[in-house]
């Protein structure tokens, strides 16, 4: 059973997360010839204050 764990910054819509789950699952199915029902995707969202980019909290980095 393939499991993909994704860490993303909070702020994406439910629709974006659904698309991410679907497309990651499809990529895993193709790459590993795995049946879709066996694939698991876990999304962990974190606040921008809990993620650093270049030594600064993401909340202070303009991107």
SEKE-43013 format. One record per atom (N, C-alpha, C): residue number from 1; residue in three letters; atom name; x, y, z. Coordinates in pm, whole numbers, plus 50000, padded with zeros to 5 digits. Example, Ala and Ser with C-alpha at 12.3 -4.5 7.8 and 13.67 -1.06 7.14 Angstrom:
<nodes>
@pos=1 | code=ALA | site=N | X=51319 | Y=49431 | Z=50780;
@pos=1 | code=ALA | site=CA | X=51230 | Y=49550 | Z=50780;
@pos=1 | code=ALA | site=C | X=51320 | Y=49670 | Z=50780;
@pos=2 | code=SER | site=N | X=51285 | Y=49775 | Z=50708;
@pos=2 | code=SER | site=CA | X=51367 | Y=49894 | Z=50714;
@pos=2 | code=SER | site=C | X=51290 | Y=50003 | Z=50787;
</nodes>
This chain:
<nodes>
@pos=1 | code=UNK | site=N | X=50085 | Y=49883 | Z=50000;
@pos=1 | code=UNK | site=CA | X=50000 | Y=50000 | Z=50000;
@pos=1 | code=UNK | site=C | X=50089 | Y=50124 | Z=50000;
@pos=2 | code=UNK | site=N | X=50100 | Y=50194 | Z=49888;
@pos=2 | code=UNK | site=CA | X=50178 | Y=50318 | Z=49884;
@pos=2 | code=UNK | site=C | X=50109 | Y=50428 | Z=49966;
@pos=3 | code=UNK | site=N | X=50190 | Y=50501 | Z=50042;
@pos=3 | code=UNK | site=CA | X=50140 | Y=50614 | Z=50120;
@pos=3 | code=UNK | site=C | X=50225 | Y=50736 | Z=50087;
@pos=4 | code=UNK | site=N | X=50160 | Y=50845 | Z=50045;
@pos=4 | code=UNK | site=CA | X=50229 | Y=50971 | Z=50019;
@pos=4 | code=UNK | site=C | X=50190 | Y=51069 | Z=50129;
@pos=5 | code=UNK | site=N | X=50291 | Y=51128 | Z=50193;
@pos=5 | code=UNK | site=CA | X=50265 | Y=51228 | Z=50296;
@pos=5 | code=UNK | site=C | X=50312 | Y=51363 | Z=50244;
@pos=6 | code=UNK | site=N | X=50221 | Y=51459 | Z=50237;
@pos=6 | code=UNK | site=CA | X=50250 | Y=51591 | Z=50182;
@pos=6 | code=UNK | site=C | X=50237 | Y=51696 | Z=50290;
@pos=7 | code=UNK | site=N | X=50336 | Y=51782 | Z=50302;
@pos=7 | code=UNK | site=CA | X=50333 | Y=51893 | Z=50397;
@pos=7 | code=UNK | site=C | X=50318 | Y=52021 | Z=50316;
@pos=8 | code=UNK | site=N | X=50210 | Y=52094 | Z=50342;
@pos=8 | code=UNK | site=CA | X=50186 | Y=52218 | Z=50268;
@pos=8 | code=UNK | site=C | X=50150 | Y=52329 | Z=50365;
@pos=9 | code=UNK | site=N | X=50172 | Y=52452 | Z=50321;
@pos=9 | code=UNK | site=CA | X=50130 | Y=52566 | Z=50400;
@pos=9 | code=UNK | site=C | X=49979 | Y=52581 | Z=50392;
@pos=10 | code=UNK | site=N | X=49919 | Y=52623 | Z=50501;
@pos=10 | code=UNK | site=CA | X=49774 | Y=52640 | Z=50502;
@pos=10 | code=UNK | site=C | X=49731 | Y=52749 | Z=50405;
@pos=11 | code=UNK | site=N | X=49605 | Y=52744 | Z=50368;
@pos=11 | code=UNK | site=CA | X=49551 | Y=52849 | Z=50282;
@pos=11 | code=UNK | site=C | X=49497 | Y=52800 | Z=50149;
@pos=12 | code=UNK | site=N | X=49515 | Y=52672 | Z=50118;
@pos=12 | code=UNK | site=CA | X=49460 | Y=52620 | Z=49993;
@pos=12 | code=UNK | site=C | X=49313 | Y=52581 | Z=50013;
@pos=13 | code=UNK | site=N | X=49237 | Y=52590 | Z=49907;
@pos=13 | code=UNK | site=CA | X=49095 | Y=52555 | Z=49914;
@pos=13 | code=UNK | site=C | X=49078 | Y=52403 | Z=49920;
@pos=14 | code=UNK | site=N | X=48960 | Y=52359 | Z=49961;
@pos=14 | code=UNK | site=CA | X=48930 | Y=52216 | Z=49961;
@pos=14 | code=UNK | site=C | X=48940 | Y=52160 | Z=49820;
@pos=15 | code=UNK | site=N | X=48898 | Y=52238 | Z=49721;
@pos=15 | code=UNK | site=CA | X=48905 | Y=52192 | Z=49582;
@pos=15 | code=UNK | site=C | X=49050 | Y=52170 | Z=49539;
@pos=16 | code=UNK | site=N | X=49140 | Y=52259 | Z=49580;
@pos=16 | code=UNK | site=CA | X=49282 | Y=52242 | Z=49546;
@pos=16 | code=UNK | site=C | X=49339 | Y=52117 | Z=49613;
@pos=17 | code=UNK | site=N | X=49302 | Y=52093 | Z=49738;
@pos=17 | code=UNK | site=CA | X=49352 | Y=51974 | Z=49807;
@pos=17 | code=UNK | site=C | X=49295 | Y=51847 | Z=49746;
@pos=18 | code=UNK | site=N | X=49170 | Y=51850 | Z=49704;
@pos=18 | code=UNK | site=CA | X=49112 | Y=51734 | Z=49636;
@pos=18 | code=UNK | site=C | X=49186 | Y=51704 | Z=49507;
@pos=19 | code=UNK | site=N | X=49217 | Y=51811 | Z=49430;
@pos=19 | code=UNK | site=CA | X=49292 | Y=51793 | Z=49305;
@pos=19 | code=UNK | site=C | X=49432 | Y=51739 | Z=49333;
@pos=20 | code=UNK | site=N | X=49496 | Y=51788 | Z=49438;
@pos=20 | code=UNK | site=CA | X=49629 | Y=51740 | Z=49475;
@pos=20 | code=UNK | site=C | X=49625 | Y=51592 | Z=49509;
@pos=21 | code=UNK | site=N | X=49528 | Y=51551 | Z=49589;
@pos=21 | code=UNK | site=CA | X=49514 | Y=51410 | Z=49625;
@pos=21 | code=UNK | site=C | X=49494 | Y=51325 | Z=49499;
@pos=22 | code=UNK | site=N | X=49405 | Y=51368 | Z=49412;
@pos=22 | code=UNK | site=CA | X=49376 | Y=51293 | Z=49290;
@pos=22 | code=UNK | site=C | X=49499 | Y=51280 | Z=49201;
@pos=23 | code=UNK | site=N | X=49568 | Y=51393 | Z=49177;
@pos=23 | code=UNK | site=CA | X=49681 | Y=51390 | Z=49084;
@pos=23 | code=UNK | site=C | X=49802 | Y=51316 | Z=49141;
@pos=24 | code=UNK | site=N | X=49826 | Y=51328 | Z=49270;
@pos=24 | code=UNK | site=CA | X=49935 | Y=51252 | Z=49333;
@pos=24 | code=UNK | site=C | X=49902 | Y=51102 | Z=49326;
@pos=25 | code=UNK | site=N | X=49779 | Y=51068 | Z=49355;
@pos=25 | code=UNK | site=CA | X=49737 | Y=50927 | Z=49349;
@pos=25 | code=UNK | site=C | X=49754 | Y=50871 | Z=49208;
@pos=26 | code=UNK | site=N | X=49713 | Y=50948 | Z=49108;
@pos=26 | code=UNK | site=CA | X=49728 | Y=50903 | Z=48969;
@pos=26 | code=UNK | site=C | X=49875 | Y=50885 | Z=48932;
@pos=27 | code=UNK | site=N | X=49961 | Y=50974 | Z=48978;
@pos=27 | code=UNK | site=CA | X=50104 | Y=50962 | Z=48948;
@pos=27 | code=UNK | site=C | X=50163 | Y=50837 | Z=49014;
@pos=28 | code=UNK | site=N | X=50124 | Y=50811 | Z=49137;
@pos=28 | code=UNK | site=CA | X=50172 | Y=50691 | Z=49206;
@pos=28 | code=UNK | site=C | X=50123 | Y=50566 | Z=49135;
@pos=29 | code=UNK | site=N | X=49997 | Y=50565 | Z=49096;
@pos=29 | code=UNK | site=CA | X=49941 | Y=50450 | Z=49025;
@pos=29 | code=UNK | site=C | X=50018 | Y=50421 | Z=48897;
@pos=30 | code=UNK | site=N | X=50049 | Y=50526 | Z=48822;
@pos=30 | code=UNK | site=CA | X=50125 | Y=50509 | Z=48696;
@pos=30 | code=UNK | site=C | X=50268 | Y=50462 | Z=48725;
@pos=31 | code=UNK | site=N | X=50336 | Y=50527 | Z=48818;
@pos=31 | code=UNK | site=CA | X=50477 | Y=50497 | Z=48842;
@pos=31 | code=UNK | site=C | X=50499 | Y=50359 | Z=48903;
@pos=32 | code=UNK | site=N | X=50407 | Y=50316 | Z=48988;
@pos=32 | code=UNK | site=CA | X=50425 | Y=50189 | Z=49059;
@pos=32 | code=UNK | site=C | X=50333 | Y=50079 | Z=49010;
@pos=33 | code=UNK | site=N | X=50251 | Y=50110 | Z=48910;
@pos=33 | code=UNK | site=CA | X=50150 | Y=50015 | Z=48863;
@pos=33 | code=UNK | site=C | X=50067 | Y=49964 | Z=48981;
@pos=34 | code=UNK | site=N | X=50030 | Y=50058 | Z=49068;
@pos=34 | code=UNK | site=CA | X=49954 | Y=50025 | Z=49189;
@pos=34 | code=UNK | site=C | X=49806 | Y=50051 | Z=49164;
@pos=35 | code=UNK | site=N | X=49720 | Y=49965 | Z=49216;
@pos=35 | code=UNK | site=CA | X=49577 | Y=49991 | Z=49202;
@pos=35 | code=UNK | site=C | X=49535 | Y=50112 | Z=49286;
@pos=36 | code=UNK | site=N | X=49450 | Y=50197 | Z=49231;
@pos=36 | code=UNK | site=CA | X=49407 | Y=50319 | Z=49300;
@pos=36 | code=UNK | site=C | X=49354 | Y=50293 | Z=49442;
@pos=37 | code=UNK | site=N | X=49274 | Y=50189 | Z=49464;
@pos=37 | code=UNK | site=CA | X=49221 | Y=50169 | Z=49599;
@pos=37 | code=UNK | site=C | X=49329 | Y=50141 | Z=49704;
@pos=38 | code=UNK | site=N | X=49450 | Y=50107 | Z=49661;
@pos=38 | code=UNK | site=CA | X=49556 | Y=50077 | Z=49758;
@pos=38 | code=UNK | site=C | X=49637 | Y=50201 | Z=49797;
@pos=39 | code=UNK | site=N | X=49615 | Y=50313 | Z=49730;
@pos=39 | code=UNK | site=CA | X=49697 | Y=50433 | Z=49750;
@pos=39 | code=UNK | site=C | X=49637 | Y=50523 | Z=49857;
@pos=40 | code=UNK | site=N | X=49723 | Y=50571 | Z=49946;
@pos=40 | code=UNK | site=CA | X=49681 | Y=50663 | Z=50052;
@pos=40 | code=UNK | site=C | X=49760 | Y=50793 | Z=50037;
@pos=41 | code=UNK | site=N | X=49693 | Y=50906 | Z=50059;
@pos=41 | code=UNK | site=CA | X=49759 | Y=51037 | Z=50057;
@pos=41 | code=UNK | site=C | X=49721 | Y=51110 | Z=50185;
@pos=42 | code=UNK | site=N | X=49820 | Y=51157 | Z=50257;
@pos=42 | code=UNK | site=CA | X=49800 | Y=51232 | Z=50381;
@pos=42 | code=UNK | site=C | X=49850 | Y=51374 | Z=50358;
@pos=43 | code=UNK | site=N | X=49763 | Y=51472 | Z=50381;
@pos=43 | code=UNK | site=CA | X=49803 | Y=51612 | Z=50370;
@pos=43 | code=UNK | site=C | X=49810 | Y=51671 | Z=50509;
@pos=44 | code=UNK | site=N | X=49925 | Y=51725 | Z=50543;
@pos=44 | code=UNK | site=CA | X=49943 | Y=51797 | Z=50670;
@pos=44 | code=UNK | site=C | X=49960 | Y=51944 | Z=50637;
@pos=45 | code=UNK | site=N | X=49869 | Y=52026 | Z=50687;
@pos=45 | code=UNK | site=CA | X=49878 | Y=52170 | Z=50666;
@pos=45 | code=UNK | site=C | X=49942 | Y=52235 | Z=50787;
@pos=46 | code=UNK | site=N | X=50026 | Y=52333 | Z=50762;
@pos=46 | code=UNK | site=CA | X=50089 | Y=52403 | Z=50874;
@pos=46 | code=UNK | site=C | X=50076 | Y=52553 | Z=50857;
@pos=47 | code=UNK | site=N | X=50068 | Y=52623 | Z=50969;
@pos=47 | code=UNK | site=CA | X=50063 | Y=52770 | Z=50962;
@pos=47 | code=UNK | site=C | X=50194 | Y=52824 | Z=50906;
@pos=48 | code=UNK | site=N | X=50187 | Y=52937 | Z=50841;
@pos=48 | code=UNK | site=CA | X=50307 | Y=53000 | Z=50784;
@pos=48 | code=UNK | site=C | X=50409 | Y=53035 | Z=50892;
@pos=49 | code=UNK | site=N | X=50364 | Y=53053 | Z=51013;
@pos=49 | code=UNK | site=CA | X=50457 | Y=53083 | Z=51124;
@pos=49 | code=UNK | site=C | X=50534 | Y=52960 | Z=51169;
@pos=50 | code=UNK | site=N | X=50494 | Y=52842 | Z=51123;
@pos=50 | code=UNK | site=CA | X=50559 | Y=52717 | Z=51163;
@pos=50 | code=UNK | site=C | X=50648 | Y=52659 | Z=51055;
@pos=51 | code=UNK | site=N | X=50676 | Y=52736 | Z=50951;
@pos=51 | code=UNK | site=CA | X=50756 | Y=52688 | Z=50839;
@pos=51 | code=UNK | site=C | X=50858 | Y=52794 | Z=50802;
@pos=52 | code=UNK | site=N | X=50983 | Y=52755 | Z=50792;
@pos=52 | code=UNK | site=CA | X=51089 | Y=52851 | Z=50761;
@pos=52 | code=UNK | site=C | X=51137 | Y=52841 | Z=50618;
@pos=53 | code=UNK | site=N | X=51166 | Y=52957 | Z=50560;
@pos=53 | code=UNK | site=CA | X=51225 | Y=52966 | Z=50426;
@pos=53 | code=UNK | site=C | X=51343 | Y=53061 | Z=50436;
@pos=54 | code=UNK | site=N | X=51461 | Y=53010 | Z=50412;
@pos=54 | code=UNK | site=CA | X=51581 | Y=53095 | Z=50415;
@pos=54 | code=UNK | site=C | X=51605 | Y=53160 | Z=50550;
@pos=55 | code=UNK | site=N | X=51571 | Y=53091 | Z=50657;
@pos=55 | code=UNK | site=CA | X=51597 | Y=53143 | Z=50791;
@pos=55 | code=UNK | site=C | X=51489 | Y=53234 | Z=50845;
@pos=56 | code=UNK | site=N | X=51380 | Y=53251 | Z=50771;
@pos=56 | code=UNK | site=CA | X=51270 | Y=53337 | Z=50813;
@pos=56 | code=UNK | site=C | X=51140 | Y=53257 | Z=50814;
@pos=57 | code=UNK | site=N | X=51047 | Y=53292 | Z=50903;
@pos=57 | code=UNK | site=CA | X=50916 | Y=53228 | Z=50895;
@pos=57 | code=UNK | site=C | X=50850 | Y=53261 | Z=50761;
@pos=58 | code=UNK | site=N | X=50781 | Y=53164 | Z=50705;
@pos=58 | code=UNK | site=CA | X=50715 | Y=53186 | Z=50576;
@pos=58 | code=UNK | site=C | X=50618 | Y=53302 | Z=50581;
@pos=59 | code=UNK | site=N | X=50567 | Y=53333 | Z=50700;
@pos=59 | code=UNK | site=CA | X=50474 | Y=53446 | Z=50713;
@pos=59 | code=UNK | site=C | X=50541 | Y=53580 | Z=50683;
@pos=60 | code=UNK | site=N | X=50674 | Y=53584 | Z=50690;
@pos=60 | code=UNK | site=CA | X=50747 | Y=53708 | Z=50662;
@pos=60 | code=UNK | site=C | X=50811 | Y=53710 | Z=50523;
@pos=61 | code=UNK | site=N | X=50806 | Y=53599 | Z=50453;
@pos=61 | code=UNK | site=CA | X=50867 | Y=53589 | Z=50321;
@pos=61 | code=UNK | site=C | X=50761 | Y=53615 | Z=50215;
@pos=62 | code=UNK | site=N | X=50789 | Y=53707 | Z=50125;
@pos=62 | code=UNK | site=CA | X=50696 | Y=53739 | Z=50016;
@pos=62 | code=UNK | site=C | X=50715 | Y=53638 | Z=49905;
@pos=63 | code=UNK | site=N | X=50610 | Y=53565 | Z=49873;
@pos=63 | code=UNK | site=CA | X=50616 | Y=53467 | Z=49764;
@pos=63 | code=UNK | site=C | X=50486 | Y=53465 | Z=49693;
</nodes>
